[in-house]
Amino acid sequence: MNTPWKKPVVVTVGEPPEETVIETTQGAAWAMIEDWPTEDGTLLDRALEICAAVDAGKKKPEDARQAFVDAAREAGILIRA
C-alpha cells in the first residue's frame, strides 16, 4: 500500500488548503480520510474501497491512483494528475 505510484497526484487539501503531493495508495487513503473537503461522494467512496482492495492484494496501486484522481476531480481539488 506504500509502494510509490508511477506518477504523483497533486491536490489541494487540509485546513487551510495547501497543495499536497500524493505518491502512494497509503497517502491517498490518509488524505481522503483526514483532509478531504467533503464527507460524501460516490467517487470518494469508490476510491476508499479500491485503496482497501490494494491493501488486500486484490487491486493494483495504479487502480487506486486513478480512483483517487477521479475522487479529487469530483471534490474540485485536483491540481495535477
Secondary structure by P-SEA (a helix, b strand, c coil): ccccccbbbbbbbcccccccccccaaaaaaaaaccccccccaaaaaaaaaaaaaaaccccaaaaaaaaaaaaaaacccccc
